[in-house]
Amino acid sequence: MQYPKKVTIGDITVRDGFQHEEKFIPTAAKLWLAEELLLCGFKHIEVTNFGNPKGMPQFSDADELFKAIRSSKKVAHLLPEAKLTAITIRERAIERAIKARKEGYGPDRILLMVSTSESHQFKNSGLTIDDYFRMAEKYIPKALDAGMKVNGTVSTIWGCPIEGPTELSKAVEFTKRWLTIGATDVEHADHDGSASPDRIYKYFSMLLDAVQDPSKHIVHLHTTRGWGLANVLAALQAGMTNYESTMGGIGGQPANFVDGVPVSGTGTYYYKEATAVGLVSTEDMVVMMDEMGIETNLDIDKVLETGKMVERIVGRKLRSESIHQGRIPKSMSGRA
């Protein structure tokens, strides 16, 4: 079996993980987790979404949280090497990130997103695919001038929760387009868990044939149907070296109900069982890669400890087996 011997893993729990929670996660808890993730060795974390908090009240503390991380003495020594990302789907969010950056507390990196499905694109951004790329062409140079990196995400690669099947080749085309207009890297997202391992391998093989530098690409996989780690293995076999995930495998579509209040504009969930969705579990992926001899440069024991605390933060058992079963021993116990 052929796969890379070293990978980069980013954790996006503070943003993507918590956005699906139907209770507001206290800012102090978000700060604690961001700090712990950096102390675990993660150099890429997603912090928040700079979009309108009326549609995503989970991120009403976006500025407060960024300021708290920037002023944290606990991780001050790690911040120069870290990439703190904010989601900025539309113009006002990008402008807000640029302003925060100029004021000294904003993100190191912002994320824009295009779908290969027109219906998903319009629901997510209010723009057509072509209009969104035109907007991105205008704003990416402004973000780069402000000293931020820009991620261009491609979504609905393996299927759309609204329209159904999609064409893999379209996502490769969009990847090239993102890089051409100035994106620093590209996230390849299975946002609703539509992908099966064979199609994961097929797509990332196609991708690396077209854009050969794996460091430009980030693998973002959900495990809605339980295929997450099988898909990670398929991506590894295709040669992918950059992954992101969430503690306990939480996350997904932004919650449409937070702290007992319906959230306008979010709409109904795409999922048949909205409480049983999410990304690949960070803890399980890190432990699996460690067993495979793949270097992650993470403190794995601390990752598992952090995962246990995330369960307490959200108030329920999450979808990570490793935080409950632990790592596989590396040496004999000495017991008869």
C-alpha positions in Angstrom: 0.0 0.0 0.0 1.4 3.3 -1.1 0.8 6.5 0.9 2.6 9.6 2.1 4.8 9.3 5.2 4.1 12.8 6.5 0.9 14.8 6.4 -0.4 18.2 7.7 -3.7 18.2 9.6 -5.7 21.3 10.5 -8.5 21.2 13.0 -11.6 23.3 12.3 -13.8 22.5 15.3 -14.1 26.0 16.6 -15.8 27.1 13.4 -17.1 24.1 11.4 -17.6 21.8 14.4 -19.5 24.3 16.5 -21.6 25.8 13.7 -23.9 22.8 13.7 -24.5 23.0 17.5 -28.0 24.1 18.5 -26.7 25.8 21.7 -24.4 28.8 21.8 -20.9 27.7 22.8 -19.5 30.3 25.2 -16.7 32.5 23.9 -14.4 31.4 26.7 -14.9 27.7 25.7 -14.1 28.6 22.1 -11.0 30.4 23.2 -9.9 27.5 25.4 -10.3 25.1 22.5 -8.4 27.3 20.1 -5.5 27.5 22.6 -5.5 23.8 23.2 -5.5 23.0 19.5 -2.4 25.2 19.0 -0.7 23.5 22.0 -1.5 20.1 20.5 0.6 21.2 17.5 -2.1 22.2 15.0 -0.8 25.1 12.9 -4.1 25.6 11.0 -7.3 26.2 12.8 -10.6 27.8 11.7 -11.7 30.3 14.3 -15.1 31.8 13.1 -17.3 33.0 10.4 -17.4 36.8 9.6 -20.8 36.5 7.9 -23.9 38.2 9.2 -24.5 36.8 12.8 -28.3 37.0 12.3 -28.0 33.9 10.1 -25.3 32.3 12.2 -25.7 33.4 15.9 -23.0 30.9 16.9 -20.5 33.4 15.5 -21.8 36.6 17.0 -18.6 36.7 19.0 -16.3 36.6 16.0 -14.3 39.8 16.7 -14.2 39.2 20.5 -12.8 35.7 19.9 -10.1 36.8 17.5 -9.0 39.5 19.8 -8.9 37.1 22.7 -6.7 34.6 20.8 -4.4 37.4 19.6 -3.9 38.6 23.2 -3.5 35.1 24.7 -0.2 34.7 26.6 -0.8 31.0 26.6 -0.2 30.6 22.9 1.6 33.8 22.0 4.8 31.9 21.1 2.8 29.7 18.7 0.9 32.4 16.8 3.7 33.5 14.4 3.7 30.0 12.9 -0.1 29.5 12.9 -2.8 30.2 10.3 -6.0 31.4 11.9 -8.8 31.3 9.3 -12.2 33.1 9.1 -14.9 32.1 6.7 -15.9 35.0 4.4 -18.4 33.9 1.9 -19.5 37.4 0.7 -18.2 40.9 0.2 -19.1 42.4 3.6 -17.5 39.5 5.4 -14.3 39.9 3.4 -14.3 43.6 4.1 -14.8 42.9 7.8 -11.8 40.5 7.8 -9.6 43.1 6.0 -10.6 45.7 8.6 -9.9 43.4 11.5 -6.5 42.5 9.9 -5.6 46.1 9.5 -6.5 46.7 13.2 -4.1 44.0 14.2 -6.4 41.1 15.3 -7.9 39.7 12.2 -7.3 36.4 10.4 -4.2 35.1 8.7 -6.4 33.5 6.1 -9.9 33.8 4.8 -12.1 31.2 3.0 -14.3 31.7 0.0 -16.4 28.9 -1.4 -17.9 27.9 -4.7 -20.1 24.9 -5.5 -20.1 22.8 -8.6 -23.9 22.8 -8.3 -25.7 26.0 -9.2 -28.6 25.4 -6.8 -26.2 24.8 -3.8 -24.1 27.8 -4.9 -27.1 30.2 -4.9 -28.4 28.8 -1.6 -25.0 29.2 0.1 -24.0 32.6 -1.3 -27.0 34.2 -3.1 -24.9 34.4 -6.3 -24.5 32.3 -9.4 -21.2 30.4 -9.9 -20.0 32.9 -12.5 -21.0 35.9 -10.4 -19.3 34.5 -7.4 -16.0 34.0 -9.3 -16.3 37.6 -10.6 -16.7 38.7 -7.0 -13.7 36.6 -5.9 -11.5 38.1 -8.7 -12.2 41.5 -7.3 -11.7 40.8 -3.6 -8.8 38.3 -3.6 -6.2 41.0 -4.5 -7.6 43.2 -1.7 -7.2 40.3 0.8 -3.7 39.5 -0.3 -2.7 43.2 -0.1 -3.9 43.2 3.5 -1.5 40.3 4.3 -4.0 37.5 4.4 -3.8 34.2 2.5 -7.0 33.1 0.6 -8.5 29.7 0.4 -10.8 28.9 -2.5 -13.1 26.0 -1.5 -14.8 23.7 -4.0 -17.9 22.1 -2.7 -20.4 19.5 -3.9 -17.6 17.7 -5.7 -19.1 14.2 -5.2 -22.8 15.2 -5.1 -25.2 17.9 -4.2 -27.8 17.6 -1.4 -30.2 19.5 -3.5 -29.6 18.3 -7.1 -27.9 15.0 -6.6 -24.9 13.7 -8.7 -22.3 16.1 -10.0 -19.3 15.9 -12.4 -15.9 15.4 -10.9 -14.2 17.1 -13.8 -16.0 20.3 -13.0 -14.3 20.5 -9.6 -10.8 20.1 -11.2 -11.7 23.0 -13.6 -12.8 25.1 -10.6 -9.6 24.3 -8.7 -7.5 25.6 -11.6 -9.7 28.7 -11.7 -9.2 29.4 -8.0 -5.4 29.2 -8.3 -5.4 31.3 -11.5 -7.2 34.2 -9.8 -4.9 34.2 -6.8 -6.1 31.7 -4.2 -3.3 30.5 -2.0 -4.7 27.0 -1.6 -7.9 25.0 -2.4 -10.1 23.0 -0.1 -11.8 20.0 -1.7 -15.0 19.4 0.3 -17.4 16.5 0.6 -19.8 18.6 2.6 -22.6 16.2 2.9 -20.9 12.8 3.0 -21.8 11.9 -0.6 -18.4 10.5 -1.5 -17.4 6.8 -1.6 -13.8 5.6 -1.3 -13.5 4.7 -5.0 -14.6 8.1 -6.1 -12.4 9.8 -3.6 -9.4 8.0 -5.1 -10.6 8.8 -8.6 -11.0 12.5 -8.0 -7.8 13.1 -6.1 -5.9 11.1 -8.7 -7.4 13.3 -11.4 -6.6 16.4 -9.4 -3.0 15.6 -8.9 -2.6 14.8 -12.6 -3.9 18.3 -13.3 -2.3 20.3 -10.4 0.6 18.3 -9.1 1.6 20.1 -5.9 -0.3 18.4 -3.1 0.5 21.2 -0.6 -1.9 23.4 -2.6 -4.9 21.1 -1.7 -6.8 20.3 1.5 -9.0 17.3 1.9 -12.3 18.0 3.8 -14.4 15.0 4.3 -17.6 14.3 6.2 -18.7 11.0 7.6 -22.4 11.2 7.3 -22.7 7.6 6.3 -19.7 6.3 8.2 -17.2 6.3 5.3 -15.0 9.1 6.6 -11.8 7.2 7.5 -12.2 4.9 4.5 -12.2 8.0 2.4 -9.2 9.4 4.2 -7.3 6.1 3.3 -8.4 6.5 -0.3 -7.1 10.1 -0.4 -3.8 9.0 1.2 -3.4 6.3 -1.5 -4.0 9.0 -4.2 -1.1 11.0 -2.7 -2.9 13.7 -0.7 -1.0 15.2 2.2 -3.1 18.0 3.7 -6.3 17.2 5.7 -8.7 18.9 8.1 -11.2 17.5 10.6 -13.1 18.2 13.8 -12.9 17.0 17.4 -15.5 14.2 17.9 -16.4 14.5 14.2 -18.9 17.3 14.9 -20.0 19.9 12.4 -22.0 20.4 9.2 -24.7 22.7 8.0 -25.1 25.8 10.2 -27.7 25.2 12.9 -31.2 26.5 12.2 -32.1 26.6 15.9 -29.8 28.1 18.5 -30.5 28.4 22.3 -34.2 27.7 21.7 -34.6 30.3 19.0 -35.2 29.4 15.3 -32.6 31.0 13.0 -34.1 32.7 10.0 -32.6 32.1 6.6 -30.9 28.8 7.4 -33.7 26.6 6.1 -34.3 23.0 6.8 -31.4 20.6 7.3 -30.2 18.6 4.3 -29.8 15.5 6.5 -32.4 12.9 7.4 -30.9 12.6 10.9 -29.4 16.0 11.7 -27.8 14.9 15.0 -25.7 12.1 13.4 -23.7 14.1 10.9 -20.3 15.7 10.9 -16.7 15.6 9.7 -14.1 13.0 10.1 -13.0 12.8 13.7 -9.7 14.4 14.4 -8.9 12.0 17.2 -9.6 8.9 15.2 -7.8 10.2 12.1 -4.7 11.1 14.0 -4.5 7.8 15.9 -5.1 5.9 12.6 -2.3 7.7 10.9 0.0 7.2 13.8 -0.6 3.4 13.6 0.2 3.6 9.9 3.5 5.2 10.6 2.5 8.6 9.1 4.0 11.6 10.8 1.5 14.3 11.9 3.8 16.4 14.2 0.9 16.4 16.8 0.9 15.6 20.5 -1.5 12.6 20.1 -2.2 12.1 23.8 -3.0 15.8 24.2 -5.3 15.5 21.2 -7.3 12.8 22.9 -7.4 14.7 26.2 -8.8 17.7 24.3 -11.4 15.6 22.6 -12.7 14.4 25.9 -13.1 18.0 27.0 -15.0 18.9 23.8 -17.5 16.3 24.7 -18.1 18.1 28.0 -18.3 21.5 26.2 -21.1 20.3 23.9 -22.7 18.1 26.5 -22.9 14.7 24.8 -20.9 11.8 23.6 -19.4 12.4 20.2 -18.3 10.3 17.3 -14.8 9.5 18.2 -13.8 6.0 19.2 -10.2 6.8 20.1 -11.0 9.2 23.0 -12.8 6.3 24.7 -10.7 3.3 23.7 -7.4 5.1 23.7 -4.3 4.5 21.6 -2.8 1.1 20.8 0.1 0.3 23.1 3.5 0.7 21.5 5.3 -1.8 23.8 4.6 -4.9 25.9 2.9 -4.2 29.1 5.0 -6.6 31.1 1.9 -8.2 32.6 1.7 -12.0 32.5 
